């Protein structure tokens, strides 16, 4: 009979030590194969990178947070928006800890051979002021790899819908094929708080429109729109008619 998770129902101490030793050996073998992270890294179902090569953009000067739950953070470990609805932190991902990655319907994971900092944005309070601390976005390899196909489509006049932590906006602004950028974000407070922090990293001026993308995009003219306004990854589709935008890419819309 098997117990939970397929483990023996009556595992002895010796069996447990043997199992844990085997896992540690497998992990060390994997971490020994770590390669440098680059913006052009290809997706795979088992990625392993060197920690010193992964340096996502830091937007606020905060002390590292060693716990996953930001509710346990000290004030020095958080940057909270003036309206109290958003919180930024930089979480320490331990050596060898695995994070999920996706490519269309395929799943994988990524690990680092040392600790790395992961910038994260949390919805700290809702519109009524009630605390919820829900994660909104983090700069993990999954985010970077899944946004990259959209970024590579950017050329001419580009609309970026959804601000988040601004990674895609930064990358688009640095592409020589892009001539102008419009950011559409419905949360004015988020724009006022985050956008000034992004300005030093942008490669060109960005026009900002505060509004609902479903209402704003049909009124705009552009070559490409990159839409990341969805609560989760996978199966995202843009149904609203936008007659003056040639190409619309949706985060998580790939079926490969």
Backbone torsions as a table, in degrees:
resi	resn	phi	psi	omega
1	UNK	NA	137.7	178.3
2	UNK	-98.4	143.0	176.1
3	UNK	-87.9	-160.9	178.8
4	UNK	-60.9	142.9	176.5
5	UNK	61.9	20.6	176.5
6	UNK	79.2	10.4	178.5
7	UNK	-85.6	154.9	177.1
8	UNK	-57.6	140.3	-177.8
9	UNK	-66.1	-27.5	-177.7
10	UNK	-127.6	67.0	-178.4
11	UNK	-75.5	126.9	178.1
12	UNK	-79.4	166.2	178.2
13	UNK	-60.8	-38.5	179.7
14	UNK	-66.2	-41.0	178.1
15	UNK	-64.8	-39.2	179.6
16	UNK	-64.4	-45.4	179.1
17	UNK	-61.3	-40.4	179.3
18	UNK	-64.0	-42.0	179.6
19	UNK	-64.4	-44.8	-179.7
20	UNK	-67.3	-38.5	177.6
21	UNK	-63.6	-39.0	179.2
22	UNK	-65.5	-40.6	178.3
23	UNK	-64.3	-43.0	179.7
24	UNK	-63.4	-40.2	179.3
25	UNK	-65.1	-40.9	178.5
26	UNK	-64.7	-40.0	179.1
27	UNK	-65.1	-45.1	-178.8
28	UNK	-64.5	-36.6	177.5
29	UNK	-63.5	-40.8	178.7
30	UNK	-66.9	-46.5	-176.5
31	UNK	-65.0	-25.2	178.7
32	UNK	-69.0	-15.4	-179.5
33	UNK	-97.3	9.2	-175.4
34	UNK	-57.9	139.5	176.1
35	UNK	-119.8	165.4	-179.3
36	UNK	-69.7	137.8	172.1
37	UNK	-73.8	135.7	172.7
38	UNK	-136.5	156.6	177.5
39	UNK	-58.8	-19.8	-178.7
40	UNK	-98.6	10.3	-178.9
41	UNK	-57.2	135.1	-179.3
42	UNK	-83.8	146.8	176.8
43	UNK	-69.2	144.4	173.8
44	UNK	-151.2	161.3	-177.0
45	UNK	-78.4	-4.9	-179.9
46	UNK	-149.7	88.8	-176.8
47	UNK	-103.1	140.6	178.3
48	UNK	-138.0	120.8	-175.8
49	UNK	-121.5	157.8	173.9
50	UNK	-77.1	138.5	-175.4
51	UNK	-65.1	-37.7	-175.4
52	UNK	-71.9	-9.0	179.6
53	UNK	-95.0	-7.6	-176.3
54	UNK	-104.0	106.9	-175.0
55	UNK	-133.9	77.9	178.0
56	UNK	-66.5	157.7	-178.0
57	UNK	-65.7	127.3	176.8
58	UNK	-95.6	127.5	-175.6
59	UNK	-100.2	-24.5	-179.0
60	UNK	-133.8	152.6	178.9
61	UNK	-87.1	92.6	179.8
62	UNK	-126.9	155.1	176.1
63	UNK	-78.9	147.7	-177.9
64	UNK	-59.5	143.8	178.5
65	UNK	-106.2	118.1	-176.0
66	UNK	-89.6	-6.3	177.3
67	UNK	-107.8	146.9	-179.1
68	UNK	-67.7	-39.5	-176.2
69	UNK	-82.2	113.9	-178.1
70	UNK	-68.7	-12.0	178.0
71	UNK	-65.1	-19.6	178.8
72	UNK	-90.8	4.3	-174.7
73	UNK	-75.0	150.0	169.6
74	UNK	-81.0	158.1	179.2
75	UNK	-54.7	-33.3	-179.1
76	UNK	-71.9	-11.2	-178.1
77	UNK	-99.2	1.6	-178.3
78	UNK	-130.0	145.9	165.8
79	UNK	-116.8	116.9	-176.1
80	UNK	-107.4	135.1	-179.2
81	UNK	-62.3	153.2	-178.4
82	UNK	-55.0	-32.0	-180.0
83	UNK	-86.4	-1.0	176.3
84	UNK	77.1	6.8	-175.5
85	UNK	-95.2	-11.3	-177.6
86	UNK	-131.6	147.5	176.5
87	UNK	-137.3	135.2	178.8
88	UNK	-111.6	138.2	175.1
89	UNK	-147.7	169.6	177.2
90	UNK	-126.8	106.2	-173.5
91	UNK	-88.5	140.8	176.7
92	UNK	-85.9	115.6	173.8
93	UNK	-87.6	117.8	-176.4
94	UNK	-64.5	156.5	176.5
95	UNK	-55.5	129.1	175.9
96	UNK	81.1	-6.1	179.7
97	UNK	-71.7	134.6	-175.0
98	UNK	-95.6	136.7	173.6
99	UNK	-114.4	146.4	178.3
100	UNK	-73.0	148.4	170.9
101	UNK	-132.4	159.1	-179.9
102	UNK	-136.4	151.8	169.5
103	UNK	-144.5	97.4	-171.0
104	UNK	62.6	-122.0	-179.9
105	UNK	-92.6	-1.4	-179.0
106	UNK	-88.0	144.0	-180.0
107	UNK	-117.3	150.0	175.2
108	UNK	-154.3	-165.1	175.9
109	UNK	-148.7	163.6	-179.2
110	UNK	-134.9	145.8	177.5
111	UNK	-140.0	160.6	179.7
112	UNK	-123.5	151.1	-177.3
113	UNK	-83.3	8.7	176.4
114	UNK	-163.1	174.0	179.3
115	UNK	-68.6	143.3	176.8
116	UNK	-132.7	155.8	177.0
117	UNK	-94.1	133.3	179.7
118	UNK	-118.5	104.9	175.0
119	UNK	-61.7	139.3	-177.9
120	UNK	-142.5	144.6	176.9
121	UNK	-116.6	128.7	179.7
122	UNK	-117.7	141.4	169.2
123	UNK	-75.3	106.5	-167.4
124	UNK	-85.7	-40.2	175.5
125	UNK	-140.9	149.8	177.9
126	UNK	-84.5	-177.1	-176.4
127	UNK	-61.5	-25.8	-179.8
128	UNK	-86.7	-3.8	178.3
129	UNK	93.1	3.3	180.0
130	UNK	-81.0	133.0	-179.5
131	UNK	-69.7	136.9	174.4
132	UNK	-135.4	-24.4	174.4
133	UNK	53.2	29.8	-178.0
134	UNK	-74.9	138.4	175.3
135	UNK	-67.0	136.9	-177.3
136	UNK	-110.4	-43.2	179.9
137	UNK	-163.8	148.7	173.4
138	UNK	-142.8	152.8	-177.3
139	UNK	-93.7	78.3	177.3
140	UNK	-104.0	166.0	175.1
141	UNK	-56.1	-33.9	178.0
142	UNK	-59.3	-45.1	178.3
143	UNK	-62.4	-46.5	-175.8
144	UNK	-66.4	-42.4	-178.9
145	UNK	-70.4	-36.6	-176.7
146	UNK	-79.2	-22.7	175.5
147	UNK	-83.8	-22.9	-173.4
148	UNK	-59.0	-41.2	178.7
149	UNK	-58.0	-36.2	177.3
150	UNK	-68.9	-44.7	179.7
151	UNK	-57.6	-37.7	-178.4
152	UNK	-70.1	-17.7	176.5
153	UNK	-83.1	-13.6	-172.9
154	UNK	-68.3	125.9	176.3
155	UNK	-162.7	153.3	-178.6
156	UNK	66.7	-137.8	177.6
157	UNK	-86.2	124.1	-172.2
158	UNK	-122.6	135.3	171.9
159	UNK	-103.6	128.5	172.8
160	UNK	-110.2	114.9	-178.8
161	UNK	-104.5	116.0	-177.3
162	UNK	105.8	118.0	-175.7
163	UNK	-86.2	-50.9	-175.5
164	UNK	55.5	-131.9	176.1
165	UNK	-96.5	8.2	170.4
166	UNK	81.1	9.5	-176.7
167	UNK	-60.8	-49.7	-177.9
168	UNK	-66.0	-36.2	177.3
169	UNK	-60.0	-43.9	178.6
170	UNK	-61.9	-47.8	-177.1
171	UNK	-63.8	-42.0	179.1
172	UNK	-63.4	-39.6	-176.8
173	UNK	-66.4	-16.7	-178.1
174	UNK	-97.4	-1.4	-178.9
175	UNK	-83.3	129.3	-178.2
176	UNK	-69.3	-19.3	179.1
177	UNK	-76.6	-10.9	-176.2
178	UNK	-95.6	131.1	-178.8
179	UNK	-103.9	-28.1	178.0
180	UNK	-158.2	156.4	-176.0
181	UNK	-135.3	138.3	171.9
182	UNK	-120.7	125.2	174.1
183	UNK	-97.9	131.0	175.3
184	UNK	-117.2	118.7	-179.8
185	UNK	-142.6	128.9	-174.8
186	UNK	-79.1	-18.6	-175.6
187	UNK	-96.9	103.1	-177.4
188	UNK	-62.0	-38.9	-178.1
189	UNK	-65.0	-37.7	178.8
190	UNK	-66.6	-41.6	178.3
191	UNK	-62.0	-47.0	-177.9
192	UNK	-62.5	-31.4	-176.6
193	UNK	-86.8	-46.6	-173.2
194	UNK	-86.3	-41.6	-170.6
195	UNK	-57.7	-42.4	178.0
196	UNK	-60.0	-28.0	178.7
197	UNK	-73.9	-24.1	179.9
198	UNK	-84.1	-25.8	-171.9
199	UNK	-49.5	-43.7	-179.0
200	UNK	-65.2	-17.0	-176.6
201	UNK	-99.5	-5.6	-176.2
202	UNK	-83.3	142.6	-178.8
203	UNK	-88.7	-7.1	179.7
204	UNK	-159.7	164.7	175.5
205	UNK	-62.9	150.1	-179.7
206	UNK	-128.5	127.9	173.2
207	UNK	-81.0	134.1	-176.8
208	UNK	-114.0	128.1	174.3
209	UNK	-120.1	121.6	176.8
210	UNK	-90.6	115.3	-178.7
211	UNK	173.4	171.4	179.0
212	UNK	-75.9	123.6	-176.7
213	UNK	-57.1	-35.6	-178.8
214	UNK	-65.6	-24.8	178.3
215	UNK	-96.3	-32.2	-175.2
216	UNK	-81.4	-45.1	-173.8
217	UNK	-59.2	-37.1	177.7
218	UNK	-62.2	-17.2	-179.5
219	UNK	-94.5	-5.0	-173.7
220	UNK	-100.6	157.2	173.1
221	UNK	-115.7	127.2	-178.8
222	UNK	-160.6	163.9	174.9
223	UNK	-82.1	-39.6	-176.0
224	UNK	-142.2	141.5	170.6
225	UNK	-123.1	128.0	177.5
226	UNK	-107.3	113.4	-169.9
227	UNK	-110.4	115.4	177.1
228	UNK	-130.4	74.3	-177.8
229	UNK	-124.4	16.4	-172.8
230	UNK	-97.8	146.9	-177.2
231	UNK	-73.1	-18.1	-179.0
232	UNK	-150.7	168.6	-177.0
233	UNK	-91.9	140.9	173.1
234	UNK	109.3	122.7	173.9
235	UNK	73.4	14.3	-178.4
236	UNK	-75.2	132.4	-177.0
237	UNK	-134.9	143.7	177.5
238	UNK	-100.7	113.7	-177.2
239	UNK	-100.7	-18.5	-175.7
240	UNK	-70.3	136.7	-177.5
241	UNK	-72.9	126.6	178.2
242	UNK	-130.0	83.8	-170.9
243	UNK	-64.3	-22.1	-175.3
244	UNK	-108.6	17.3	173.7
245	UNK	-118.5	119.4	-172.3
246	UNK	-68.3	-45.6	-174.5
247	UNK	-131.6	133.1	175.4
248	UNK	-122.4	125.9	176.4
249	UNK	-112.9	132.5	179.9
250	UNK	-113.1	131.9	176.7
251	UNK	-60.5	130.9	178.2
252	UNK	79.4	11.1	-177.7
253	UNK	-89.9	-4.1	-177.3
254	UNK	-68.8	144.9	178.6
255	UNK	-115.5	15.1	-178.1
256	UNK	-83.2	NA	NA
